[in-house]
């Protein structure tokens, strides 16, 4: 049975923007695996009710269901050991630490920079849910939370310093070849690219050159996806 991946979509079925789903898609490509990607939206909870939760990505591999991008990566690593995503138990542990850093330090400023555009890109049926749930989480309106995208971009460029130092020395976060840590960091950049023309990086930034390399991986999987060239 073919692999299936439920993948968050905007108003158009082919505008896929979840940073977590992009992690999973690049992990599959890294392993040389083909999966049918199924567009899913925030209000389509029933479509993934079989998984016992209400978020994507959700992967089905035969009779096996896996959800959460980290769990999907670990499942793929263990079941399909060719083309390792981590390379060692120690590297897997460090990738988990890196995941926490990206989610706590990188996702926030990117979200503040693109939030207005992200909301505009959503399917109409998702907008009331998104507004209510996010405004409850933020404690302010979407417009207030995303009111200063320039400041958010500057914050992002500052927090990327550790990654920038690495990418001056080697082409990928993981060294000479990409690994799952690269896909973890690339996810939020592809999130932004899918929905917003906001420029997050300048061309002379080593992180920009790294992002270009990730866009071209696997026959341009991410570059060919619907989005903005920024």
Backbone bond lengths (Angstrom), bond angles and torsions (degrees), N, CA, C in turn:
res aa  C-N    CA-C-N  psi(-1)  N-CA   C-N-CA  omega(-1)  CA-C   N-CA-C  phi
1 X - - - 1.462 - - 1.531 108.99 -
2 X 1.319 116.60 136.66 1.463 121.24 -179.04 1.525 110.94 -67.50
3 X 1.312 115.63 150.52 1.453 120.33 174.43 1.522 109.51 -71.53
4 X 1.329 115.93 145.45 1.458 121.77 177.39 1.527 108.55 -129.20
5 X 1.331 115.48 138.53 1.460 121.04 179.83 1.517 108.82 -130.44
6 X 1.347 116.40 120.16 1.468 120.55 174.37 1.522 107.71 -81.85
7 X 1.342 115.54 128.09 1.457 122.94 -162.89 1.534 109.23 -134.55
8 X 1.320 117.66 126.33 1.467 122.59 -174.07 1.525 111.92 -65.30
9 X 1.335 116.35 128.96 1.463 123.07 -178.17 1.522 110.52 -119.58
10 X 1.321 115.21 153.15 1.466 122.04 175.07 1.531 108.66 -88.64
11 X 1.323 117.52 -151.51 1.466 119.88 -179.63 1.530 110.97 -59.94
12 X 1.339 116.16 -42.01 1.467 120.11 175.86 1.526 109.53 -87.75
13 X 1.324 116.37 141.26 1.456 120.36 -179.19 1.518 112.50 -58.93
14 X 1.329 117.37 -31.85 1.460 119.63 -174.26 1.527 113.36 -95.67
15 X 1.329 118.36 9.52 1.472 120.50 173.75 1.531 106.90 -100.43
16 X 1.320 115.55 96.14 1.462 121.73 -173.53 1.531 109.08 -104.97
17 X 1.321 117.62 122.55 1.452 118.37 -166.56 1.521 116.62 -125.84
18 X 1.308 119.96 -4.75 1.461 119.28 -176.06 1.528 111.71 -68.84
19 X 1.337 118.40 126.77 1.467 119.44 176.61 1.522 112.22 -63.11
20 X 1.330 116.24 -30.77 1.458 120.47 -179.28 1.528 111.00 -73.87
21 X 1.308 116.63 -38.67 1.463 119.83 176.68 1.522 110.94 -66.90
22 X 1.330 117.09 -36.06 1.465 119.22 177.62 1.517 111.36 -65.27
23 X 1.316 117.45 -35.41 1.465 119.36 173.27 1.532 110.33 -56.40
24 X 1.331 115.15 -49.08 1.464 120.26 -176.39 1.521 111.23 -65.13
25 X 1.325 117.38 -41.70 1.472 120.08 -179.03 1.523 111.37 -64.81
26 X 1.326 117.01 -40.23 1.461 119.50 178.63 1.520 111.13 -71.53
27 X 1.320 118.23 -32.75 1.462 120.55 175.11 1.525 110.73 -64.04
28 X 1.309 116.67 -41.96 1.469 120.48 176.62 1.526 110.60 -62.17
29 X 1.327 116.91 -46.22 1.464 120.39 179.42 1.525 111.12 -62.88
30 X 1.315 116.78 -39.57 1.460 122.37 178.17 1.531 110.37 -57.71
31 X 1.325 115.99 -38.31 1.460 122.01 -179.98 1.526 112.99 -82.55
32 X 1.331 116.38 -3.69 1.456 119.58 -177.87 1.514 113.40 73.46
33 X 1.330 117.08 26.71 1.458 122.28 -177.26 1.519 110.76 -103.61
34 X 1.313 116.21 140.41 1.454 122.61 176.18 1.522 109.48 -99.42
35 X 1.309 117.04 136.12 1.463 120.90 177.44 1.520 109.47 -136.64
36 X 1.308 116.01 143.05 1.468 120.69 171.18 1.522 107.72 -76.75
37 X 1.326 117.42 123.12 1.467 120.48 178.15 1.521 108.81 -97.59
38 X 1.302 115.47 127.59 1.458 122.46 -174.45 1.526 108.86 -109.49
39 X 1.341 118.59 118.87 1.469 119.35 -179.43 1.521 110.98 -64.54
40 X 1.312 114.40 137.73 1.463 122.06 -176.81 1.518 108.51 -140.53
41 X 1.335 115.96 148.97 1.460 119.82 179.51 1.528 110.61 -128.14
42 X 1.322 115.31 161.23 1.462 121.21 -172.47 1.521 113.26 -52.71
43 X 1.330 117.02 -35.14 1.463 120.19 -175.05 1.529 112.88 -90.77
44 X 1.310 117.33 6.42 1.470 121.03 -180.00 1.528 110.80 -99.86
45 X 1.328 115.70 48.21 1.461 120.85 -176.34 1.528 112.23 -59.18
46 X 1.330 116.96 -35.00 1.461 119.68 -176.68 1.524 112.16 -62.21
47 X 1.330 116.88 -29.22 1.468 120.17 -175.85 1.522 112.28 -65.73
48 X 1.339 117.25 -25.25 1.465 119.57 179.93 1.531 111.04 -118.57
49 X 1.327 117.15 18.61 1.462 120.69 -179.69 1.526 111.52 -59.05
50 X 1.336 116.85 -28.47 1.471 121.08 179.65 1.527 111.87 -59.86
51 X 1.352 116.93 -22.26 1.457 120.64 -177.32 1.532 112.60 -83.57
52 X 1.339 116.72 -9.53 1.454 120.75 178.10 1.508 114.78 81.78
53 X 1.338 116.88 9.08 1.464 120.66 177.18 1.527 107.73 -150.84
54 X 1.334 117.51 -175.38 1.466 118.09 -169.78 1.517 113.37 -130.91
55 X 1.327 116.89 30.67 1.452 120.61 178.05 1.530 110.59 -130.66
56 X 1.310 115.61 154.74 1.453 121.23 173.39 1.536 108.27 -108.25
57 X 1.338 117.56 159.24 1.452 128.06 12.17 1.529 112.92 -80.26
58 X 1.332 114.06 150.02 1.454 122.92 170.10 1.522 106.83 -126.54
59 X 1.324 116.51 126.44 1.463 122.55 -179.98 1.519 109.22 -111.14
60 X 1.328 116.06 133.83 1.458 121.70 171.88 1.518 107.77 -118.13
61 X 1.323 115.10 124.20 1.468 123.00 179.59 1.514 106.96 -126.08
62 X 1.347 115.93 95.70 1.457 119.40 -173.65 1.512 110.30 64.87
63 X 1.334 116.85 -120.96 1.463 120.07 178.80 1.526 112.24 -97.44
64 X 1.321 116.03 10.63 1.461 121.02 -179.54 1.524 110.59 -102.07
65 X 1.321 116.60 129.11 1.470 122.23 175.51 1.517 108.56 -113.37
66 X 1.343 115.85 133.79 1.461 121.28 178.31 1.523 107.43 -134.72
67 X 1.329 117.30 135.07 1.460 120.65 175.27 1.524 109.37 -129.06
68 X 1.319 115.06 162.52 1.459 124.45 -174.22 1.528 108.54 83.11
69 X 1.336 115.49 128.35 1.467 120.12 -173.37 1.525 112.35 -61.97
70 X 1.326 117.39 -36.86 1.466 119.72 178.60 1.525 110.67 -66.28
71 X 1.325 116.14 -45.60 1.465 119.80 179.53 1.525 111.21 -64.11
72 X 1.321 116.87 -35.67 1.461 120.29 176.97 1.518 110.10 -63.78
73 X 1.326 117.32 -45.18 1.470 120.22 179.20 1.525 110.76 -60.81
74 X 1.330 117.39 -44.01 1.469 120.39 179.97 1.526 111.01 -65.83
75 X 1.321 116.62 -39.29 1.470 120.35 177.01 1.529 110.75 -61.60
76 X 1.327 116.67 -47.65 1.461 120.04 -179.96 1.526 111.12 -62.88
77 X 1.333 116.65 -39.66 1.458 120.27 179.80 1.524 111.52 -62.46
78 X 1.324 115.97 -40.19 1.458 120.03 -176.31 1.530 112.48 -79.28
79 X 1.319 116.61 -37.62 1.474 118.84 -177.77 1.514 112.19 -83.67
80 X 1.320 117.67 -32.95 1.470 122.03 -177.02 1.537 107.90 -123.71
81 X 1.340 117.38 79.70 1.478 119.80 -171.62 1.523 115.11 -69.81
82 X 1.339 118.34 -13.75 1.460 119.09 177.30 1.531 110.14 -61.95
83 X 1.316 117.42 146.33 1.475 123.01 -179.96 1.535 110.74 53.73
84 X 1.324 117.33 71.80 1.471 120.62 -174.69 1.528 113.11 -58.56
85 X 1.324 114.27 140.00 1.464 121.37 173.91 1.524 111.49 -82.87
86 X 1.334 116.74 -27.27 1.460 121.61 -175.39 1.533 112.08 -117.32
87 X 1.313 117.22 -47.88 1.456 120.66 177.81 1.516 114.60 98.87
88 X 1.337 117.43 -27.46 1.458 121.14 179.00 1.522 108.50 -164.51
89 X 1.342 115.41 165.38 1.459 120.02 177.03 1.523 110.72 -63.34
90 X 1.341 115.82 -37.76 1.463 119.15 179.43 1.530 110.84 -65.32
91 X 1.338 116.27 -41.94 1.466 120.16 179.29 1.529 110.89 -64.89
92 X 1.331 117.10 -35.71 1.468 119.87 177.39 1.530 110.25 -63.35
93 X 1.318 116.25 -43.32 1.465 120.03 178.69 1.523 111.60 -63.24
94 X 1.324 116.66 -43.02 1.466 119.80 178.23 1.520 111.35 -65.59
95 X 1.338 117.32 -36.43 1.460 120.38 177.36 1.521 110.59 -63.34
96 X 1.337 117.04 -34.37 1.462 119.27 178.34 1.536 110.45 -67.32
97 X 1.329 116.57 -40.40 1.468 120.25 176.06 1.529 109.98 -61.87
98 X 1.340 116.03 -43.03 1.462 121.11 179.11 1.526 110.50 -62.08
99 X 1.321 117.00 -39.82 1.467 122.27 176.90 1.526 110.93 -56.72
100 X 1.332 116.67 -46.60 1.465 120.56 -180.00 1.531 110.22 -62.86
101 X 1.330 117.03 -40.49 1.464 120.19 178.52 1.522 111.38 -63.78
102 X 1.318 117.42 -46.16 1.469 120.62 -179.84 1.519 110.57 -60.31
103 X 1.315 116.69 -45.44 1.462 119.85 -177.86 1.521 112.51 -67.51
104 X 1.327 117.71 -31.48 1.460 120.47 -177.89 1.521 113.42 -90.07
105 X 1.339 117.71 -29.10 1.465 120.36 -174.10 1.518 114.06 -108.21
106 X 1.328 117.94 -29.27 1.471 121.52 -172.68 1.524 112.30 -102.20
107 X 1.324 117.50 -42.23 1.467 120.05 -176.51 1.528 111.67 -59.72
108 X 1.323 117.61 -41.10 1.464 120.60 -175.20 1.514 114.04 -60.09
109 X 1.343 118.95 -56.24 1.462 118.44 179.84 1.522 113.31 -63.25
110 X 1.338 117.56 -34.29 1.469 118.17 177.00 1.524 109.94 -65.29
111 X 1.317 117.42 -43.22 1.465 119.40 178.78 1.519 111.36 -60.78
112 X 1.331 117.61 -43.21 1.468 119.64 179.62 1.530 111.33 -64.87
113 X 1.322 116.45 -31.56 1.468 119.96 -179.88 1.524 112.84 -73.58
114 X 1.337 117.71 -30.14 1.468 120.10 -171.75 1.523 113.29 -114.30
115 X 1.323 118.75 0.64 1.467 120.72 -167.08 1.524 113.48 -57.82
116 X 1.314 117.53 -44.36 1.469 119.67 -178.38 1.532 110.28 -62.03
117 X 1.326 116.80 -43.32 1.465 120.81 178.53 1.524 111.10 -67.63
118 X 1.321 116.86 -38.89 1.462 120.70 178.64 1.520 110.72 -60.40
119 X 1.314 116.44 -46.83 1.462 119.78 -179.75 1.525 110.86 -60.80
120 X 1.322 116.29 -41.28 1.470 120.09 -179.98 1.523 111.88 -64.17
121 X 1.332 117.38 -29.07 1.465 121.24 -176.46 1.518 113.43 -81.32
122 X 1.325 117.50 -14.61 1.458 120.74 -175.92 1.525 112.36 -67.56
123 X 1.331 114.83 154.17 1.463 120.21 170.79 1.530 108.36 -63.22
124 X 1.324 115.95 143.88 1.467 120.05 -176.96 1.524 112.35 -56.14
125 X 1.321 117.83 -35.24 1.465 119.27 -178.06 1.530 112.45 -71.01
126 X 1.341 116.45 -18.13 1.460 120.36 179.95 1.521 113.13 -90.13
127 X 1.318 117.29 -19.37 1.465 119.63 -171.08 1.531 113.73 -62.36
128 X 1.340 120.12 -45.56 1.475 118.31 179.25 1.529 111.94 -61.30
129 X 1.332 117.00 -42.47 1.465 120.57 178.39 1.524 110.98 -62.01
130 X 1.323 116.12 -46.56 1.460 120.40 -177.63 1.527 110.59 -62.35
131 X 1.330 115.74 -46.35 1.466 118.92 -179.20 1.533 110.66 -61.42
132 X 1.309 117.21 -49.53 1.465 120.03 -176.68 1.530 111.29 -62.64
133 X 1.324 117.59 -47.06 1.463 120.66 -175.57 1.524 111.81 -69.81
134 X 1.321 117.66 -40.50 1.471 119.86 -178.73 1.523 111.89 -74.87
135 X 1.313 117.61 -38.01 1.464 118.14 178.61 1.528 110.92 -66.91
136 X 1.311 117.03 -32.34 1.463 120.33 174.35 1.519 109.91 -65.54
137 X 1.339 116.52 -41.32 1.455 121.66 -179.74 1.523 111.43 -68.14
138 X 1.337 117.25 -43.42 1.466 121.67 -175.46 1.525 113.13 -79.89
139 X 1.324 116.71 -25.48 1.459 120.16 -174.27 1.515 112.81 74.51
140 X 1.322 117.40 20.59 1.462 122.54 178.83 1.518 108.03 -160.84
141 X 1.326 117.31 169.61 1.459 120.16 -179.82 1.530 110.18 -70.72
142 X 1.318 115.38 160.87 1.463 119.72 175.95 1.518 110.48 -58.44
143 X 1.319 115.50 -41.51 1.461 120.37 -177.82 1.531 111.43 -64.40
144 X 1.316 116.82 -37.81 1.467 120.31 176.94 1.528 110.75 -69.00
145 X 1.317 116.35 -42.81 1.464 120.57 -178.04 1.531 111.21 -64.02
146 X 1.330 116.35 -37.35 1.454 120.34 -178.41 1.515 113.87 -102.76
147 X 1.328 117.24 28.64 1.467 120.80 -170.89 1.527 114.18 -78.22
148 X 1.334 118.89 -16.65 1.468 120.54 -175.47 1.529 109.75 -133.20
149 X 1.325 117.21 71.43 1.470 119.32 -177.77 1.522 113.43 -62.41
150 X 1.323 118.70 -31.87 1.471 120.33 179.60 1.522 111.01 -64.07
151 X 1.313 116.40 -42.06 1.460 120.43 177.16 1.520 110.72 -63.68
152 X 1.331 116.63 -39.93 1.459 120.84 179.15 1.525 111.25 -63.65
153 X 1.331 116.89 -40.48 1.464 120.58 178.53 1.521 110.61 -63.60
154 X 1.311 117.58 -41.41 1.460 120.54 178.46 1.528 111.35 -64.49
155 X 1.320 116.56 -39.37 1.466 120.18 176.59 1.524 109.97 -62.53
156 X 1.323 116.31 -44.25 1.459 120.25 178.92 1.526 111.02 -57.83
157 X 1.311 117.11 -47.98 1.467 120.64 -177.02 1.524 111.01 -62.72
158 X 1.317 117.20 -31.00 1.464 120.96 177.85 1.525 111.28 -71.47
159 X 1.328 116.87 -45.62 1.469 119.18 -176.12 1.524 112.01 -69.92
160 X 1.323 117.77 -17.65 1.465 120.85 -179.86 1.524 113.48 -79.15
161 X 1.314 118.29 1.26 1.461 120.88 -176.12 1.529 113.60 -53.09
162 X 1.345 120.98 -46.79 1.465 119.02 -179.81 1.525 113.04 -59.83
163 X 1.327 116.24 -40.16 1.467 120.10 178.59 1.516 110.37 -67.49
164 X 1.318 115.99 -41.07 1.467 120.72 -179.88 1.525 110.71 -59.03
165 X 1.328 116.91 -41.08 1.459 121.45 178.74 1.527 111.06 -60.44
166 X 1.329 116.23 -41.41 1.462 120.32 177.92 1.521 111.74 -66.63
167 X 1.334 116.74 -41.53 1.464 120.74 -174.25 1.518 113.09 -77.11
168 X 1.312 117.91 -9.72 1.459 120.77 168.99 1.532 109.77 -72.16
169 X 1.337 115.36 -29.75 1.460 120.56 -174.81 1.525 113.47 -93.47
170 X 1.337 116.84 -35.91 1.467 121.04 -175.11 1.524 108.93 -139.11
171 X 1.338 117.29 157.93 1.470 118.85 -173.82 1.521 115.15 -74.02
172 X 1.331 117.91 -19.11 1.453 120.39 -177.09 1.530 110.73 -132.18
173 X 1.301 116.23 158.83 1.458 120.74 174.90 1.522 110.14 -55.57
174 X 1.332 116.67 -38.95 1.464 122.32 -178.28 1.526 113.39 -85.48
175 X 1.325 118.02 2.46 1.455 120.07 177.29 1.504 112.84 116.44
176 X 1.332 116.42 -128.28 1.465 120.79 -176.67 1.520 112.93 -78.65
177 X 1.337 116.79 -19.40 1.466 121.32 -179.02 1.527 108.67 -133.96
178 X 1.320 117.86 151.92 1.468 119.77 -179.86 1.514 112.17 -71.84
179 X 1.315 115.88 150.03 1.458 123.09 174.34 1.515 109.49 -139.75
180 X 1.314 116.12 -171.63 1.463 118.41 -173.28 1.529 112.25 -64.73
181 X 1.321 117.97 -30.18 1.468 119.04 176.75 1.525 110.91 -60.16
182 X 1.337 117.40 -36.63 1.467 120.22 175.82 1.523 110.65 -62.55
183 X 1.316 117.32 -40.72 1.458 120.51 -177.87 1.531 110.85 -70.59
184 X 1.338 116.39 -32.48 1.458 120.28 176.20 1.530 110.40 -60.89
185 X 1.331 115.96 -46.49 1.464 119.34 -179.53 1.523 112.11 -73.93
186 X 1.315 117.18 -34.84 1.459 119.92 -178.69 1.529 111.60 -67.57
187 X 1.325 117.71 -30.96 1.464 121.31 -176.55 1.517 114.06 -49.78
188 X 1.340 119.76 -52.47 1.466 118.96 -179.56 1.524 113.97 -66.95
189 X 1.333 118.30 -28.22 1.465 119.31 175.98 1.529 110.76 -69.77
190 X 1.330 116.55 -37.10 1.461 119.24 177.01 1.524 110.88 -73.19
191 X 1.296 117.64 -31.29 1.479 124.15 171.65 1.525 108.74 -54.86
192 X 1.333 115.65 -51.66 1.465 120.14 -179.90 1.517 111.36 -64.56
193 X 1.324 116.71 -46.19 1.469 121.12 -177.01 1.526 111.52 -59.88
194 X 1.334 117.26 -33.48 1.463 121.24 -176.75 1.520 112.93 -67.85
195 X 1.346 117.41 -30.53 1.468 119.19 -169.35 1.522 115.16 -123.34
196 X 1.339 118.03 -10.57 1.463 118.23 -170.32 1.523 112.62 -139.78
197 X 1.336 117.15 141.31 1.462 120.93 173.50 1.526 112.81 -84.57
198 X 1.323 117.38 6.58 1.467 121.47 -179.21 1.537 110.68 -62.84
199 X 1.323 117.02 128.04 1.466 121.23 177.60 1.527 108.97 -83.05
200 X 1.320 115.91 117.43 1.455 120.80 -178.92 1.520 112.59 -94.50
201 X 1.335 117.20 -28.50 1.457 121.97 -174.12 1.519 110.17 -132.03
202 X 1.324 116.68 147.88 1.458 121.11 173.87 1.526 109.49 -91.41
203 X 1.330 117.87 149.76 1.472 120.93 -175.35 1.521 114.97 -59.44
204 X 1.328 118.29 -22.82 1.464 119.47 -179.88 1.531 112.88 -87.95
205 X 1.337 116.88 2.84 1.454 121.83 178.94 1.534 109.07 -82.15
206 X 1.335 119.62 129.19 1.468 120.34 176.07 1.529 113.24 -55.66
207 X 1.340 116.78 -27.86 1.469 119.36 177.77 1.532 110.13 -68.32
208 X 1.325 117.23 -34.21 1.471 121.24 176.24 1.526 109.92 -61.90
209 X 1.338 117.48 -47.21 1.465 121.00 -179.81 1.526 110.71 -62.86
210 X 1.333 116.02 -38.99 1.477 119.93 175.73 1.520 110.76 -62.14
211 X 1.324 117.17 -45.22 1.470 120.05 179.46 1.524 110.77 -60.59
212 X 1.333 117.65 -38.47 1.457 120.96 176.82 1.528 111.15 -61.26
213 X 1.318 116.56 -40.66 1.469 119.50 178.32 1.526 110.95 -64.25
214 X 1.332 116.06 -40.17 1.472 119.11 178.40 1.521 111.25 -66.50
215 X 1.316 117.40 -37.89 1.467 120.25 178.44 1.529 111.81 -60.77
216 X 1.325 116.43 -30.61 1.464 120.22 -175.98 1.522 113.76 -89.80
217 X 1.338 118.14 -9.09 1.453 120.22 -178.56 1.528 111.53 -62.99
218 X 1.319 114.63 151.49 1.461 122.05 172.52 1.528 111.49 54.97
219 X 1.342 112.95 53.36 1.463 121.05 178.48 1.528 111.89 59.89
220 X 1.329 115.81 35.84 1.462 119.91 177.09 1.514 114.32 70.19
221 X 1.329 117.05 33.93 1.468 120.61 -178.08 1.520 112.62 -50.98
222 X 1.327 117.25 -49.34 1.466 120.60 -177.16 1.527 111.59 -78.47
223 X 1.332 116.81 -37.03 1.476 118.95 -179.21 1.531 111.41 -65.25
224 X 1.327 117.29 -35.48 1.461 120.99 -178.44 1.533 112.53 -75.06
225 X 1.341 116.90 -14.54 1.455 119.61 178.56 1.526 110.50 -69.60
226 X 1.320 116.51 150.26 1.457 120.98 -178.09 1.520 110.55 -62.31
227 X 1.330 115.96 128.13 1.460 120.68 -179.89 1.512 111.60 178.31
228 X 1.311 116.08 -169.88 1.451 122.98 -177.45 1.525 110.12 -103.51
229 X 1.323 116.80 143.14 1.461 121.31 175.84 1.509 108.60 -91.15
230 X 1.316 116.71 95.13 1.471 122.38 -178.19 1.515 109.88 -131.37
